[in-house]
Amino acid sequence: MNKILAIGLCGITLNTFAQQQPAVVKLTAEKLHSRVREWPYPVNGITVPTNAPALLWPATNGKNRVTPMESGSEVPEDPNIGNVRYKVMLASDQAFKKDLISSAEQRWTVYPLHQALRPGKWYWKYGYALKGKNQWVWSPVYDFVIDARYANEKVAPPVRTVLKRNEGAHPLLWDMNRIGEDFYRNNLQNPEAKKFIVFAEKLMRAPLPVEEPQRHIDTTGKNPREKKIILERMYHGFGDAVGTPVRNLCIAYQLTKDKRFILDAKRRALNIAHMNPDGLATGDDFTSGAVLEALGWFYDAGYSFLDPQEKEFLKNVITLRAKRVYDHLPNRFELHVSDNHVWQITLRNLAIATVAVINDVPEAKEWLTYMYEVWSARFPVLGTTDGGWHEGNGYFRVNFKSIIYLSQMFGDFSGVDYFKLPWMQNLPYYMLYTHPVGSASTAIGDMWENIPTVVKGEAWFADALTFRESNPYLNWYVAGIKAGNPGYFHGTDDFLLFRLLNYKPNNKLPETSPAQLPKSRKFADVGVVAMHEDLAHADKSLSSYLFSSPFGSSGHGHASQNAFTINYKGKVIFGGTGYYSNFSDKHNLLYYRSSKAYNTILADSLNQKIGEEGYGWIPRAISGQNIQYALGDASNAYGDIKSEFWLDRFKQINVRPDKANGYGESGVTLYRRHMLQLEGGYILLYDELEANKPVKWTTQFHAPYYEIKAQKSGNTNEQSFAVKTDLGAVNASVFANSSITMNVHDKFFEPSVNWNKVTDDSGNIKEFKDQWHAGITSLPAQKFRFLTVIQIKDGQAEVIKTLSASNGLYHLEIGEWDIQAQLDGTKPAALQISGKQHPSLFSYGNLPIHFLGKDYRPQLVGSSMLLEMNGTTLNKKEVVDELPDVAKFDRQP
């Protein structure tokens, strides 16, 4: 039976019907994305959204399906993983006679099709054998459907075309052996190129680097694991520090044809080529990768300036460092939902070096084949089509250079414009909605606290996109960033080459304000809804976000399903708390990464699961003028941690993920959070909660930068607090149908200590300050509801009037808004909100709908409906649950 879907209906359980159409969908899969691929794709006769899908399947060691280890794991890897070979067969009939496509043997578990398939049903299977043997074991036959509407899509060419493109003389990188003269002439009058050449002149006067730490950190009193991490941190960035000048001097030579630049690049390249590949300075994946890329840059650009002995020496050093990366990739890297370090940095390092030696090192053709096939099959790894990135904007930045330059590189080779992929086309909207100009971001995921506003890397990345994407909203976004941060753009950043390659003189880009865009946008693939009062002026208005990710808390993502963030006047009011001191130290695992750090629900004080198994999703969202709405479902997020990767991380620091440390089975079976942003500065939360036993439910509120003050309440069914800010009045009230208690404090569950001396983006050592938290907890209950009303505005807070409370149905009034909510967990859920000044009505559940003198009924029982007047026109929107793409297409057989 399909584990994603119950009752055999495409991975879903249908709970409520009207006219035989589902309104509520219940996912029952253990996970939607597996950390390492566990099932083949595409299967089950699904209609794929392309005419040339990539075929994917699990790894084997020749006997059983295996789980290759990710970078950083201390679990030993199966030695046979590198000895397996695969084949694929594809045909339009089950006997594999018609339209047969057969692959050659390969070492990896992806097979992107490089030809358009005709519409109709297709069948496929994969086989495997150990190296040197001809005993092939074949999988079952799987099937999928090609829809005729995708028939004319452009398809990436086969790898032989890419390899052919790389034949010829140096320089090969960036197509310079074809466009080099045009590149030179096109940039002769480019003001940015002229500034960069002045910078390169100064660069040549810098002394040659030696192998020494970038910073010194005292290791006194640290345990062996901490000492190892601190030593790595002392040299972190060394590879870039010594490698980037080589790249920059090569660019300066290609801009000027001045041999002084390439000869100094040679001097520096030979210097770093002699550095110890096993030493602390250039021995880890990041530092060695940076050196590898720099050597590739010079080998390619400066090839004619090397004598035979120097060529052989550099070729051997490049081969040594490249093999250290590549030999751990096939039958491992392509299977991971995201092996972060490789996708972030080392894949780019290897690709640049590989192209440099493609015609001189025999193995390099296999390296490039692998990278091109994996790129074709998997990019973008932590998104699909909606433009979002799963891990949040703090760590998204680490991927920017690779996204830009690998898209440019593989586009040069293949003729495919990767900047026209649906994900790329939607990416500007993700940036605009989740990190508006002059404002804070979503306050979620690793290192979110390092981006209090749009920082340099984000600015450069957005600017780079304008060179390849025709999007006037993106151009407006970048123009706003430049106006507010002129110091960001000095012309020596890592995206300079991309701008030079795509430079067009006197190119005036059209700009359009996002004022007329919808106030809300749903990014379902990564589980984010962004809601704005005024998207064009987010630094002066109210913004809110709801999160529930199908990826779970994978990689640098956190256990923050159904968490919310609220920003006001560009500052985070409610958001995540804690500090990124290390990927998996005690503070990280027991607090910063956990649900305890977020504005979500705890059950019996227990967190959501860490790992892909602890997932959520966004079933619904509506963008209105006066009411904006999102629904998150975190029903699958709770329970024992099952991910071997994360259990290993706990083991490494000798900590058990048990109930004493906030983890374990809590019995949660339902957690659906309705979130609404109302005109006038109001946020409403309505939580539907169920478990298989009575539990104490805690709804949490965290203010990372401001103090929370409890307020007295004469009703035990209501708790209120205020947040002290210099921005305006911030008050929150939580209502329930039974007694609730509140705890306000300024301590972390696990203390934060900057033992690793981590720094902010300016290089200053971060001070880990205490932050404020409020938890409001119920009595034990199997079914429960919370209603939260948050108001954020200038001037005095409004008084919430309780008009009635009968049979669990609470009737409240605040400002112009009338609120009805069923808070008795044993009765059907219901929520209705209506506005007087701004004629609007939202309804969910079974309450009668009466709006402006007329009665309305939903078409689907269990739907969410919004009614609004736009002048004399009624805008009616009704939504039911809609699955994210991964649940629609990537189903388990």
Salt bridges, closest charged atoms under 4 A:
GLU30 OE1 - LYS31 NZ 3.70
GLU30 OE2 - LYS642 NZ 3.43
GLU38 OE2 - LYS31 NZ 2.76
GLU70 OE1 - ARG35 NH2 2.68
GLU70 OE1 - HIS336 ND1 3.97
ASP99 OD2 - ARG118 NE 3.26
ASP143 OD2 - LYS121 NZ 3.30
ASP147 OD2 - ARG149 NE 3.23
GLU167 OE1 - LYS164 NZ 3.40
ASP175 OD2 - ARG165 NH2 2.66
ASP175 OD1 - ARG178 NH1 3.12
GLU181 OE2 - ARG185 NE 2.99
GLU181 OE1 - LYS257 NZ 2.80
GLU192 OE2 - ARG499 NH2 2.67
GLU201 OE2 - ARG260 NH2 2.60
GLU232 OE2 - LYS228 NZ 2.91
ASP258 OD2 - ARG260 NH2 2.87
ASP264 OD1 - ARG267 NH2 2.73
ASP264 OD2 - ARG268 NE 2.84
ASP278 OD1 - ARG324 NH2 2.61
ASP285 OD2 - HIS341 ND1 2.71
GLU293 OE1 - ARG348 NE 3.37
ASP300 OD1 - HIS170 ND1 2.76
GLU310 OE1 - LYS266 NZ 2.94
GLU312 OE1 - LYS315 NZ 3.24
ASP327 OD2 - LYS323 NZ 3.47
ASP339 OD2 - ARG332 NH1 2.69
ASP360 OD2 - HIS170 NE2 3.76
GLU366 OE2 - ARG107 NH1 2.91
GLU373 OE1 - HIS114 NE2 2.67
ASP417 OD2 - LYS420 NZ 3.11
ASP417 OD1 - ARG468 NH2 3.22
ASP446 OD2 - HIS556 ND1 2.61
ASP446 OD1 - HIS558 NE2 2.61
ASP446 OD2 - ARG593 NH2 3.33
GLU449 OE2 - LYS766 NZ 3.23
GLU458 OE2 - HIS435 ND1 2.76
ASP463 OD1 - LYS482 NZ 3.17
ASP493 OD2 - ARG499 NH2 2.89
ASP494 OD1 - ARG247 NH1 3.09
ASP494 OD2 - LYS401 NZ 3.49
ASP534 OD2 - HIS537 ND1 3.05
ASP539 OD2 - LYS540 NZ 3.31
GLU612 OE2 - ARG35 NH1 2.90
GLU613 OE2 - LYS31 NZ 3.33
ASP633 OD2 - ARG672 NH1 3.04
ASP658 OD2 - ARG656 NE 3.61
GLU679 OE1 - LYS519 NZ 3.41
ASP687 OD1 - ARG673 NE 2.64
GLU688 OE2 - HIS674 NE2 2.71
GLU707 OE2 - LYS709 NZ 3.95
GLU707 OE1 - LYS724 NZ 3.86
ASP761 OD2 - ARG397 NH1 2.47
ASP770 OD2 - LYS747 NZ 3.08
ASP794 OD1 - LYS569 NZ 2.55
GLU798 OE2 - LYS793 NZ 3.87
GLU813 OE1 - LYS801 NZ 3.98
GLU813 OE2 - LYS836 NZ 3.33
GLU816 OE2 - HIS838 ND1 2.57
ASP818 OD2 - HIS811 NE2 2.65
ASP824 OD2 - LYS827 NZ 3.03
ASP855 OD1 - HIS850 ND1 2.53
ASP881 OD1 - ARG620 NE 2.66
ASP881 OD1 - ARG672 NH2 3.07
GLU882 OE1 - LYS522 NZ 3.82
GLU882 OE2 - LYS888 NZ 3.42
ASP885 OD1 - LYS888 NZ 3.99
ASP890 OD2 - ARG37 NH2 2.80
